Amino acid sequence: MKPTKVTLTFNNGAEPIELPVMSGNLGTDVIDIRSLGKQGYFTYDPGFMSTSSCNSAITYIDGEEGLLYYRGYPIQQLAETADFLEVAYLLINGELPSLDQKSEFVGTVRRHTMLHDQMSNFFRGFRRDAHPMAVMVGVVGAMSAFYRESSDAFDPLQRDVATFRLLAKVPTIAAWSYKYNIGEPFTYPQNRFNYAENFLHMMFATPCDSYQPNPVLARALDRILILHADHEQNASTSTVRVAGSSGANSFACIAAGIASLWGPLHGGANEATLKMLEQIGDASRIGEFIKRAKDKSDPFRLMGFGHRVYKNMDPRAAIMRKTCHEVLNELGLHDDPLFKLAMELEKIALEDDYFIQKKLYPNVDFYSGIVMRAMGIPNSMFTAIFALARTAGWVAQWTEMMSDPEHKISRPRQLYTGQLRRDLVPIDKR
Ligand code: CMC
């Protein structure tokens, strides 16, 4: 029988404290510690290793079993049969759309894909060599200046409009950050394409040539978007929720999420994986790098391996691995030295005792980086594409939080380790 209460006892004779145990529909039970603060104790949990920060009905992960569900649907079924906008609809609205609902949703997204014309001037303020994620943090944040009439986080109608604007415009912003980077003119969205095709078009079309996206590559990109659309309370999603907990508008909150995603331990891992493969350079050097990854005194880690939650194969990685081979076949790239190196590294790490014992499997970003590289997408855009996929999850999570009656401003406590009270010594006497 599951316990419904736990008792906290103290070894100094203080009164024990009873705490309720809560059960979700799936997953680990949680101890409700909300009353502890009033009883003179805080809990200590850097990195939220054992802390549930909210209740959520959007995504479920079982890291031990390698399961990932969006609104109850296994990720494998969604990646196989749905497209990204259907998945975005599901994440935001809780159910898969009917044909009519889908066509209305897609139509609304399409009507919002262009940016306010003045936003192109905003891009021009950046250095040409700015990293696309730096541009995205700035431009997505600036949407609250360009779309002020959908910036009130407490108005459900404005929240909906902002959600459509974010879903529709973030791909345009991501593609334009690349175009600006390489000095090509901005390509306007084309509503005859689907979401993934349109993004490829905005990335690769130029005014002097016609561009037709390759359907295998567009499908692969759509799958990358589905697999990255949401992932429970990870660092960037928690950032969005913490930023939004104060009532900040969704554009500002998503910009905060993009900033958090940028780090190499989170969304930046796909870019870091490719940089690492380039650094390894040749299969003969894999042993040397595996040795470094195991060495505690060396900060080097094998990028694209390991996950905070998955201690079994990341189910997204298994799907992406398949897509990776489809794309390499389509493009005839199986013999490319870098891809051969990646496959060799995957094999060696999967057989190595250190990685097996620590349950460090290749994660989704190991394969998505390889797929995007094969598609001709530069490394610096990998995390930007992750950001445009995750925008669907961020807006769903932000909206869920804003409608949650239990939602409170996030305000963690701390264990203070600084100086005790002391008196200031005037500067000439220090
Ligand atoms: N290479 C070598 N050793 C590793 C690696 C790695 N990639 N990842 C973890 N370890 C070791 C780590 O040194 C530690 O060893 P020990 O117990 O002896 O101290 C043990 O495995 C557990 O690692 P941890 O850092 O305590 O685990 P974590 O849950 O805090 O970190 C992680 C998870 C993803 C940050 C980490 O595995 C990592 O840095 N991986 C490389 C970066 C990466 O690929 N990140 C993408 C994650 S998937 C995309 C996303 O969801 O954002």
Boltz pocket constraint, residues with backbone or C-beta under 6 A from the ligand:
constraints:
  - pocket:
      binder: B
      contacts: [[A, 231], [A, 234], [A, 264], [A, 265], [A, 266], [A, 267], [A, 269], [A, 293], [A, 294], [A, 300], [A, 301], [A, 302], [A, 303], [A, 304], [A, 305], [A, 306], [A, 307], [A, 308], [A, 309], [A, 358], [A, 360], [A, 363], [A, 364], [A, 365]]
      max_distance: 6.0
